[in-house]
Amino acid sequence: MIKKKIFYIALVYTIVIVGIYLPQRWKSDFEALKFSLSDGNGYVFLKDKNALESIEENSYVIVDNPDAFQPYNLAYYLDKTLSYLGYVEFRKNDERVLEAEKTRKYKDLFFRVHMLKEKEYEKLHLDNFSTYLRFRRAVIERSIDLLVLKNIPSDAKEYVKNRLEKELGWLITSRPQPHSELKLPLMLPFVSLTLFTAALSPILGILSFILYFFSKNIAVSVASILAMISLYKYIKKNPFILFLSFLLLGIVTSLSLSDFNHLNQIEVYRGVKISLILLPLLVLIKGVLNNEWIFKERKVFWSLLGIFAVVIVYYILRSGNNGFVLGIERKIRDYLDYMLIVRPRFKELFGYIFLFLFFKRESRWSFVYEFFGSIALSSTFNTFTHIKAPIFVSIYRSFLGFLIALFVYKVVYVMALKKKENKGTLLFMFLMLLHLFSFSP
């Protein structure tokens, strides 16, 4: 009874905190959408450690080969010349650059860069349109500070430049700037995570709060992952309330990490894989244990075990920036990105349909529906652990995935399975199709 009261206190407190903090973060993220566009002129590209001594004062330095530098030496020369440090996304051993930034005296002289690697255009079989979308995604989904149009053919460069200037020209600035942190005490959003954790176990709630003073990053990760389990335990009324609760948890987790290092991707949310898999794994274990018939039917047991193992491994491999993507899927992603500005996550589109089925259809396979539904909830939370993403983009993306899944479920279940005409669903379907086909690349 006490734990349930703590949970509802946590819920009310979180709603209040989000109401206070979200407008400030929203405003900050909108300002951080501004970016610079360049073909490389006016920037110093470091590929050789011998070039450190030739850096001039107030330079904008881009580390294009992290392997060639020791973090301490890099930091020393950059501070000596009061130069900006450019961190290029998705480079091998890029932690060296981030380590240099952490040891710098002038930490605000920092910016994030997106550019293609040499021969990446050919290796990925990119065309002009897909290249443009890649750079646009870097701005909209990751608030990149500088787009460098290098290592792509001249016609693609001109195409990308013209489209970005036409569609996002109002965001383009002369020089890149880092994302400013929130000027609000970040412990207050973290308290909501500890309250949700305390509703699960008061001892864990206290320990997670104490951990904050030793490692804020780890404390936020531990408390938020435990809070996911707490939310799922206490809010099992309908899929919409579950979705909103995980959305709220994701927002308050992101608010807890609205400091300079996280907003600029110098630090990242720890335990992403755990946050993705722990809840679905617990739901799966509970479902299997509650269905004894599975153990009696050996073929069913081994078949399910194999299927779930493949799903979980595939689910983990597909998460993160380095997850593999098929060529045809990349084309679909590009098309969805263009039409919807930000595409919803496929695992949410897929998983929420099963969550609706879990609440609507009682059967011996309900635990399977619940398992896939919990994957969608975990993915919604995980969207907000990408702190560098503008928070309004993450909110839009989450609602988009949920609503499209609801639409598909209504069409398939209401119209096909129940064979009932639903005029509201038909109207919504017509409007969606009209929207989708009103765009062309």
VENPEBEL-V406848 format. One record per residue. N is the residue number from 1. RES is the residue in three letters. SS is DSSP state (H for helix, E for strand, - for the rest). OMEGA is omega in whole degrees, -180 to 180 (none if undefined). NEAR is the number of other C-alpha atoms within 10 Angstrom. Layout:
BEGIN
n=N res=RES ss=SS omega=OMEGA near=NEAR
n=N res=RES ss=SS omega=OMEGA near=NEAR
END
This chain:
BEGIN
n=1 res=MET ss=- omega=180 near=7
n=2 res=ILE ss=H omega=180 near=8
n=3 res=LYS ss=H omega=-180 near=17
n=4 res=LYS ss=H omega=177 near=15
n=5 res=LYS ss=H omega=177 near=11
n=6 res=ILE ss=H omega=-180 near=17
n=7 res=PHE ss=H omega=-178 near=23
n=8 res=TYR ss=H omega=173 near=15
n=9 res=ILE ss=H omega=178 near=15
n=10 res=ALA ss=H omega=-179 near=21
n=11 res=LEU ss=H omega=180 near=20
n=12 res=VAL ss=H omega=-180 near=11
n=13 res=TYR ss=H omega=-179 near=17
n=14 res=THR ss=H omega=179 near=24
n=15 res=ILE ss=H omega=179 near=14
n=16 res=VAL ss=H omega=-179 near=12
n=17 res=ILE ss=H omega=179 near=18
n=18 res=VAL ss=H omega=178 near=19
n=19 res=GLY ss=H omega=-180 near=11
n=20 res=ILE ss=H omega=-171 near=12
n=21 res=TYR ss=H omega=-173 near=21
n=22 res=LEU ss=H omega=179 near=17
n=23 res=PRO ss=H omega=179 near=12
n=24 res=GLN ss=H omega=179 near=16
n=25 res=ARG ss=H omega=178 near=22
n=26 res=TRP ss=H omega=180 near=15
n=27 res=LYS ss=H omega=179 near=14
n=28 res=SER ss=H omega=-179 near=19
n=29 res=ASP ss=H omega=179 near=23
n=30 res=PHE ss=H omega=177 near=17
n=31 res=GLU ss=H omega=-178 near=15
n=32 res=ALA ss=H omega=176 near=25
n=33 res=LEU ss=- omega=-179 near=21
n=34 res=LYS ss=- omega=-176 near=25
n=35 res=PHE ss=E omega=175 near=27
n=36 res=SER ss=E omega=-178 near=19
n=37 res=LEU ss=E omega=-175 near=19
n=38 res=SER ss=E omega=172 near=15
n=39 res=ASP ss=- omega=178 near=14
n=40 res=GLY ss=- omega=180 near=14
n=41 res=ASN ss=- omega=180 near=8
n=42 res=GLY ss=- omega=179 near=11
n=43 res=TYR ss=- omega=179 near=15
n=44 res=VAL ss=E omega=-180 near=18
n=45 res=PHE ss=E omega=-179 near=16
n=46 res=LEU ss=E omega=175 near=19
n=47 res=LYS ss=- omega=-175 near=16
n=48 res=ASP ss=- omega=-179 near=14
n=49 res=LYS ss=H omega=179 near=15
n=50 res=ASN ss=H omega=-179 near=10
n=51 res=ALA ss=H omega=-178 near=11
n=52 res=LEU ss=H omega=-176 near=17
n=53 res=GLU ss=H omega=-178 near=11
n=54 res=SER ss=H omega=179 near=9
n=55 res=ILE ss=- omega=178 near=18
n=56 res=GLU ss=- omega=-179 near=16
n=57 res=GLU ss=- omega=176 near=14
n=58 res=ASN ss=- omega=179 near=14
n=59 res=SER ss=- omega=171 near=16
n=60 res=TYR ss=E omega=-171 near=22
n=61 res=VAL ss=E omega=178 near=22
n=62 res=ILE ss=E omega=-179 near=23
n=63 res=VAL ss=E omega=-175 near=23
n=64 res=ASP ss=- omega=-180 near=22
n=65 res=ASN ss=- omega=-175 near=19
n=66 res=PRO ss=H omega=-178 near=24
n=67 res=ASP ss=H omega=-173 near=18
n=68 res=ALA ss=H omega=-172 near=15
n=69 res=PHE ss=- omega=169 near=20
n=70 res=GLN ss=- omega=-175 near=14
n=71 res=PRO ss=H omega=-177 near=20
n=72 res=TYR ss=H omega=179 near=16
n=73 res=ASN ss=H omega=179 near=12
n=74 res=LEU ss=H omega=180 near=24
n=75 res=ALA ss=H omega=-178 near=24
n=76 res=TYR ss=H omega=-177 near=16
n=77 res=TYR ss=H omega=179 near=18
n=78 res=LEU ss=H omega=177 near=27
n=79 res=ASP ss=H omega=-179 near=20
n=80 res=LYS ss=H omega=-177 near=14
n=81 res=THR ss=- omega=-178 near=15
n=82 res=LEU ss=- omega=-177 near=18
n=83 res=SER ss=- omega=175 near=20
n=84 res=TYR ss=E omega=178 near=25
n=85 res=LEU ss=E omega=179 near=29
n=86 res=GLY ss=E omega=180 near=27
n=87 res=TYR ss=E omega=-179 near=28
n=88 res=VAL ss=E omega=-180 near=25
n=89 res=GLU ss=- omega=168 near=16
n=90 res=PHE ss=- omega=175 near=14
n=91 res=ARG ss=- omega=178 near=16
n=92 res=LYS ss=- omega=-180 near=12
n=93 res=ASN ss=- omega=-180 near=11
n=94 res=ASP ss=- omega=176 near=17
n=95 res=GLU ss=H omega=177 near=16
n=96 res=ARG ss=H omega=179 near=21
n=97 res=VAL ss=H omega=180 near=27
n=98 res=LEU ss=H omega=177 near=21
n=99 res=GLU ss=H omega=176 near=17
n=100 res=ALA ss=H omega=179 near=20
n=101 res=GLU ss=H omega=-179 near=27
n=102 res=LYS ss=H omega=-178 near=17
n=103 res=THR ss=H omega=-178 near=15
n=104 res=ARG ss=- omega=173 near=20
n=105 res=LYS ss=- omega=-178 near=14
n=106 res=TYR ss=- omega=-173 near=17
n=107 res=LYS ss=- omega=-178 near=17
n=108 res=ASP ss=- omega=177 near=16
n=109 res=LEU ss=- omega=-172 near=20
n=110 res=PHE ss=E omega=173 near=22
n=111 res=PHE ss=E omega=-177 near=24
n=112 res=ARG ss=E omega=-171 near=24
n=113 res=VAL ss=E omega=170 near=22
n=114 res=HIS ss=E omega=172 near=22
n=115 res=MET ss=- omega=180 near=22
n=116 res=LEU ss=- omega=173 near=20
n=117 res=LYS ss=- omega=177 near=14
n=118 res=GLU ss=- omega=178 near=11
n=119 res=LYS ss=- omega=179 near=10
n=120 res=GLU ss=H omega=179 near=13
n=121 res=TYR ss=H omega=-179 near=18
n=122 res=GLU ss=H omega=-176 near=12
n=123 res=LYS ss=H omega=-178 near=8
n=124 res=LEU ss=- omega=-179 near=10
n=125 res=HIS ss=- omega=180 near=10
n=126 res=LEU ss=- omega=169 near=16
n=127 res=ASP ss=- omega=-176 near=13
n=128 res=ASN ss=H omega=-177 near=17
n=129 res=PHE ss=H omega=-180 near=16
n=130 res=SER ss=H omega=176 near=21
n=131 res=THR ss=H omega=177 near=21
n=132 res=TYR ss=H omega=-180 near=20
n=133 res=LEU ss=H omega=179 near=20
n=134 res=ARG ss=H omega=179 near=18
n=135 res=PHE ss=H omega=178 near=21
n=136 res=ARG ss=H omega=177 near=23
n=137 res=ARG ss=H omega=-179 near=18
n=138 res=ALA ss=H omega=179 near=21
n=139 res=VAL ss=H omega=-172 near=24
n=140 res=ILE ss=H omega=-174 near=18
n=141 res=GLU ss=- omega=-175 near=20
n=142 res=ARG ss=- omega=178 near=22
n=143 res=SER ss=- omega=-179 near=26
n=144 res=ILE ss=- omega=-176 near=30
n=145 res=ASP ss=- omega=-178 near=28
n=146 res=LEU ss=E omega=173 near=28
n=147 res=LEU ss=E omega=179 near=24
n=148 res=VAL ss=E omega=-177 near=19
n=149 res=LEU ss=- omega=176 near=22
n=150 res=LYS ss=- omega=173 near=16
n=151 res=ASN ss=- omega=174 near=16
n=152 res=ILE ss=- omega=-180 near=21
n=153 res=PRO ss=- omega=-176 near=13
n=154 res=SER ss=H omega=-180 near=11
n=155 res=ASP ss=H omega=177 near=10
n=156 res=ALA ss=H omega=179 near=19
n=157 res=LYS ss=H omega=-179 near=18
n=158 res=GLU ss=H omega=180 near=14
n=159 res=TYR ss=H omega=-179 near=14
n=160 res=VAL ss=H omega=-179 near=22
n=161 res=LYS ss=H omega=-178 near=19
n=162 res=ASN ss=H omega=-178 near=14
n=163 res=ARG ss=H omega=179 near=15
n=164 res=LEU ss=H omega=179 near=19
n=165 res=GLU ss=H omega=-180 near=13
n=166 res=LYS ss=H omega=-173 near=10
n=167 res=GLU ss=H omega=-178 near=10
n=168 res=LEU ss=H omega=-176 near=16
n=169 res=GLY ss=H omega=-179 near=16
n=170 res=TRP ss=H omega=178 near=11
n=171 res=LEU ss=H omega=-174 near=16
n=172 res=ILE ss=E omega=178 near=17
n=173 res=THR ss=- omega=-176 near=14
n=174 res=SER ss=- omega=-179 near=11
n=175 res=ARG ss=- omega=-180 near=15
n=176 res=PRO ss=- omega=178 near=24
n=177 res=GLN ss=- omega=179 near=20
n=178 res=PRO ss=- omega=179 near=22
n=179 res=HIS ss=- omega=179 near=27
n=180 res=SER ss=- omega=-179 near=17
n=181 res=GLU ss=- omega=179 near=17
n=182 res=LEU ss=- omega=180 near=20
n=183 res=LYS ss=- omega=179 near=12
n=184 res=LEU ss=- omega=179 near=15
n=185 res=PRO ss=- omega=-174 near=12
n=186 res=LEU ss=- omega=177 near=15
n=187 res=MET ss=H omega=-177 near=15
n=188 res=LEU ss=H omega=173 near=16
n=189 res=PRO ss=H omega=180 near=25
n=190 res=PHE ss=H omega=-180 near=26
n=191 res=VAL ss=H omega=179 near=23
n=192 res=SER ss=H omega=178 near=28
n=193 res=LEU ss=H omega=180 near=30
n=194 res=THR ss=H omega=178 near=29
n=195 res=LEU ss=H omega=177 near=29
n=196 res=PHE ss=H omega=178 near=30
n=197 res=THR ss=H omega=179 near=32
n=198 res=ALA ss=H omega=177 near=26
n=199 res=ALA ss=H omega=175 near=27
n=200 res=LEU ss=H omega=178 near=23
n=201 res=SER ss=- omega=180 near=15
n=202 res=PRO ss=H omega=180 near=17
n=203 res=ILE ss=H omega=179 near=12
n=204 res=LEU ss=H omega=178 near=18
n=205 res=GLY ss=H omega=179 near=23
n=206 res=ILE ss=H omega=-180 near=14
n=207 res=LEU ss=H omega=180 near=15
n=208 res=SER ss=H omega=177 near=28
n=209 res=PHE ss=H omega=179 near=23
n=210 res=ILE ss=H omega=-179 near=14
n=211 res=LEU ss=H omega=-178 near=17
n=212 res=TYR ss=- omega=-177 near=19
n=213 res=PHE ss=- omega=177 near=10
n=214 res=PHE ss=- omega=179 near=10
n=215 res=SER ss=- omega=-179 near=11
n=216 res=LYS ss=H omega=-177 near=18
n=217 res=ASN ss=H omega=-179 near=19
n=218 res=ILE ss=H omega=-179 near=16
n=219 res=ALA ss=H omega=179 near=22
n=220 res=VAL ss=H omega=180 near=28
n=221 res=SER ss=H omega=-178 near=21
n=222 res=VAL ss=H omega=-177 near=23
n=223 res=ALA ss=H omega=-178 near=27
n=224 res=SER ss=H omega=179 near=26
n=225 res=ILE ss=H omega=176 near=25
n=226 res=LEU ss=H omega=178 near=25
n=227 res=ALA ss=H omega=176 near=25
n=228 res=MET ss=H omega=179 near=24
n=229 res=ILE ss=H omega=179 near=18
n=230 res=SER ss=H omega=179 near=20
n=231 res=LEU ss=H omega=-178 near=20
n=232 res=TYR ss=H omega=-180 near=17
n=233 res=LYS ss=H omega=-173 near=11
n=234 res=TYR ss=H omega=-178 near=15
n=235 res=ILE ss=- omega=176 near=14
n=236 res=LYS ss=- omega=-178 near=12
n=237 res=LYS ss=- omega=177 near=10
n=238 res=ASN ss=- omega=-174 near=13
n=239 res=PRO ss=H omega=-178 near=21
n=240 res=PHE ss=H omega=178 near=15
n=241 res=ILE ss=H omega=176 near=12
n=242 res=LEU ss=H omega=179 near=19
n=243 res=PHE ss=H omega=-179 near=22
n=244 res=LEU ss=H omega=-179 near=15
n=245 res=SER ss=H omega=178 near=19
n=246 res=PHE ss=H omega=174 near=23
n=247 res=LEU ss=H omega=180 near=24
n=248 res=LEU ss=H omega=178 near=20
n=249 res=LEU ss=H omega=178 near=28
n=250 res=GLY ss=H omega=-179 near=26
n=251 res=ILE ss=H omega=-177 near=25
n=252 res=VAL ss=H omega=175 near=26
n=253 res=THR ss=H omega=177 near=26
n=254 res=SER ss=H omega=178 near=29
n=255 res=LEU ss=H omega=-180 near=27
n=256 res=SER ss=H omega=-177 near=25
n=257 res=LEU ss=- omega=-179 near=26
n=258 res=SER ss=- omega=176 near=24
n=259 res=ASP ss=- omega=-175 near=20
n=260 res=PHE ss=H omega=-175 near=17
n=261 res=ASN ss=H omega=-178 near=22
n=262 res=HIS ss=H omega=180 near=21
n=263 res=LEU ss=H omega=179 near=26
n=264 res=ASN ss=- omega=175 near=26
n=265 res=GLN ss=- omega=173 near=20
n=266 res=ILE ss=- omega=171 near=18
n=267 res=GLU ss=- omega=178 near=19
n=268 res=VAL ss=- omega=175 near=17
n=269 res=TYR ss=- omega=-179 near=19
n=270 res=ARG ss=- omega=176 near=15
n=271 res=GLY ss=- omega=-179 near=15
n=272 res=VAL ss=H omega=-179 near=17
n=273 res=LYS ss=H omega=179 near=14
n=274 res=ILE ss=H omega=-179 near=15
n=275 res=SER ss=H omega=180 near=21
n=276 res=LEU ss=H omega=-169 near=24
n=277 res=ILE ss=H omega=-171 near=18
n=278 res=LEU ss=H omega=-179 near=18
n=279 res=LEU ss=H omega=177 near=21
n=280 res=PRO ss=H omega=-180 near=22
n=281 res=LEU ss=H omega=178 near=17
n=282 res=LEU ss=H omega=178 near=14
n=283 res=VAL ss=H omega=180 near=20
n=284 res=LEU ss=H omega=180 near=20
n=285 res=ILE ss=H omega=179 near=13
n=286 res=LYS ss=H omega=-179 near=13
n=287 res=GLY ss=H omega=180 near=18
n=288 res=VAL ss=H omega=-179 near=17
n=289 res=LEU ss=H omega=-180 near=11
n=290 res=ASN ss=- omega=179 near=11
n=291 res=ASN ss=- omega=-175 near=13
n=292 res=GLU ss=- omega=-179 near=10
n=293 res=TRP ss=H omega=-180 near=13
n=294 res=ILE ss=H omega=-177 near=16
n=295 res=PHE ss=H omega=180 near=13
n=296 res=LYS ss=H omega=179 near=10
n=297 res=GLU ss=- omega=-171 near=10
n=298 res=ARG ss=H omega=-180 near=11
n=299 res=LYS ss=H omega=178 near=11
n=300 res=VAL ss=H omega=-178 near=13
n=301 res=PHE ss=H omega=-177 near=15
n=302 res=TRP ss=H omega=177 near=13
n=303 res=SER ss=H omega=179 near=11
n=304 res=LEU ss=H omega=-180 near=15
n=305 res=LEU ss=H omega=179 near=12
n=306 res=GLY ss=H omega=-179 near=11
n=307 res=ILE ss=H omega=-179 near=11
n=308 res=PHE ss=H omega=178 near=16
n=309 res=ALA ss=H omega=179 near=12
n=310 res=VAL ss=H omega=-179 near=11
n=311 res=VAL ss=H omega=-177 near=13
n=312 res=ILE ss=H omega=179 near=16
n=313 res=VAL ss=H omega=179 near=11
n=314 res=TYR ss=H omega=180 near=13
n=315 res=TYR ss=H omega=-180 near=16
n=316 res=ILE ss=H omega=-179 near=15
n=317 res=LEU ss=H omega=-177 near=13
n=318 res=ARG ss=H omega=-179 near=14
n=319 res=SER ss=- omega=177 near=15
n=320 res=GLY ss=- omega=-176 near=11
n=321 res=ASN ss=- omega=-175 near=7
n=322 res=ASN ss=- omega=179 near=9
n=323 res=GLY ss=- omega=-177 near=11
n=324 res=PHE ss=- omega=-180 near=11
n=325 res=VAL ss=- omega=178 near=10
n=326 res=LEU ss=- omega=-178 near=8
n=327 res=GLY ss=H omega=-179 near=11
n=328 res=ILE ss=H omega=179 near=9
n=329 res=GLU ss=H omega=178 near=10
n=330 res=ARG ss=H omega=178 near=13
n=331 res=LYS ss=H omega=179 near=13
n=332 res=ILE ss=H omega=179 near=13
n=333 res=ARG ss=H omega=-179 near=20
n=334 res=ASP ss=H omega=-178 near=23
n=335 res=TYR ss=H omega=178 near=20
n=336 res=LEU ss=H omega=177 near=15
n=337 res=ASP ss=H omega=-178 near=17
n=338 res=TYR ss=H omega=-176 near=20
n=339 res=MET ss=H omega=-171 near=17
n=340 res=LEU ss=H omega=-177 near=15
n=341 res=ILE ss=- omega=174 near=18
n=342 res=VAL ss=- omega=-178 near=19
n=343 res=ARG ss=- omega=174 near=19
n=344 res=PRO ss=- omega=178 near=24
n=345 res=ARG ss=- omega=-178 near=19
n=346 res=PHE ss=H omega=-178 near=13
n=347 res=LYS ss=H omega=175 near=19
n=348 res=GLU ss=H omega=176 near=26
n=349 res=LEU ss=H omega=-179 near=23
n=350 res=PHE ss=H omega=-173 near=20
n=351 res=GLY ss=H omega=-178 near=26
n=352 res=TYR ss=H omega=175 near=30
n=353 res=ILE ss=H omega=178 near=25
n=354 res=PHE ss=H omega=177 near=25
n=355 res=LEU ss=H omega=176 near=30
n=356 res=PHE ss=H omega=178 near=21
n=357 res=LEU ss=H omega=-180 near=19
n=358 res=PHE ss=H omega=-179 near=22
n=359 res=PHE ss=H omega=-174 near=15
n=360 res=LYS ss=H omega=-173 near=12
n=361 res=ARG ss=- omega=177 near=12
n=362 res=GLU ss=- omega=179 near=11
n=363 res=SER ss=- omega=180 near=11
n=364 res=ARG ss=- omega=180 near=10
n=365 res=TRP ss=- omega=-178 near=12
n=366 res=SER ss=H omega=-179 near=17
n=367 res=PHE ss=H omega=176 near=20
n=368 res=VAL ss=H omega=177 near=20
n=369 res=TYR ss=H omega=-178 near=23
n=370 res=GLU ss=H omega=179 near=23
n=371 res=PHE ss=H omega=-180 near=24
n=372 res=PHE ss=H omega=177 near=23
n=373 res=GLY ss=H omega=179 near=27
n=374 res=SER ss=H omega=175 near=28
n=375 res=ILE ss=H omega=179 near=26
n=376 res=ALA ss=H omega=179 near=30
n=377 res=LEU ss=H omega=178 near=29
n=378 res=SER ss=H omega=179 near=26
n=379 res=SER ss=H omega=177 near=25
n=380 res=THR ss=H omega=177 near=30
n=381 res=PHE ss=H omega=-177 near=27
n=382 res=ASN ss=H omega=178 near=24
n=383 res=THR ss=H omega=-176 near=21
n=384 res=PHE ss=- omega=175 near=26
n=385 res=THR ss=- omega=172 near=26
n=386 res=HIS ss=- omega=-170 near=22
n=387 res=ILE ss=- omega=-178 near=26
n=388 res=LYS ss=- omega=179 near=25
n=389 res=ALA ss=- omega=176 near=25
n=390 res=PRO ss=- omega=-172 near=25
n=391 res=ILE ss=H omega=178 near=25
n=392 res=PHE ss=H omega=176 near=18
n=393 res=VAL ss=H omega=178 near=19
n=394 res=SER ss=H omega=178 near=25
n=395 res=ILE ss=H omega=179 near=17
n=396 res=TYR ss=H omega=-179 near=14
n=397 res=ARG ss=H omega=-179 near=20
n=398 res=SER ss=H omega=178 near=26
n=399 res=PHE ss=H omega=180 near=16
n=400 res=LEU ss=H omega=179 near=19
n=401 res=GLY ss=H omega=-179 near=23
n=402 res=PHE ss=H omega=-176 near=24
n=403 res=LEU ss=H omega=177 near=15
n=404 res=ILE ss=H omega=177 near=18
n=405 res=ALA ss=H omega=178 near=23
n=406 res=LEU ss=H omega=179 near=19
n=407 res=PHE ss=H omega=179 near=19
n=408 res=VAL ss=H omega=179 near=17
n=409 res=TYR ss=H omega=-179 near=21
n=410 res=LYS ss=H omega=-179 near=20
n=411 res=VAL ss=H omega=-176 near=20
n=412 res=VAL ss=H omega=-173 near=14
n=413 res=TYR ss=H omega=-175 near=17
n=414 res=VAL ss=H omega=-174 near=15
n=415 res=MET ss=H omega=-175 near=15
n=416 res=ALA ss=H omega=-176 near=12
n=417 res=LEU ss=H omega=-178 near=10
n=418 res=LYS ss=- omega=178 near=9
n=419 res=LYS ss=- omega=177 near=11
n=420 res=LYS ss=- omega=178 near=11
n=421 res=GLU ss=- omega=179 near=12
n=422 res=ASN ss=- omega=-175 near=12
n=423 res=LYS ss=H omega=179 near=9
n=424 res=GLY ss=H omega=179 near=10
n=425 res=THR ss=H omega=179 near=16
n=426 res=LEU ss=H omega=179 near=15
n=427 res=LEU ss=H omega=-180 near=10
n=428 res=PHE ss=H omega=179 near=13
n=429 res=MET ss=H omega=-180 near=16
n=430 res=PHE ss=H omega=-179 near=12
n=431 res=LEU ss=H omega=179 near=11
n=432 res=MET ss=H omega=180 near=14
n=433 res=LEU ss=H omega=178 near=10
n=434 res=LEU ss=H omega=179 near=11
n=435 res=HIS ss=H omega=-176 near=12
n=436 res=LEU ss=H omega=-173 near=15
n=437 res=PHE ss=- omega=175 near=9
n=438 res=SER ss=- omega=178 near=9
n=439 res=PHE ss=- omega=172 near=11
n=440 res=SER ss=- omega=-176 near=8
n=441 res=PRO ss=- omega=none near=8
END
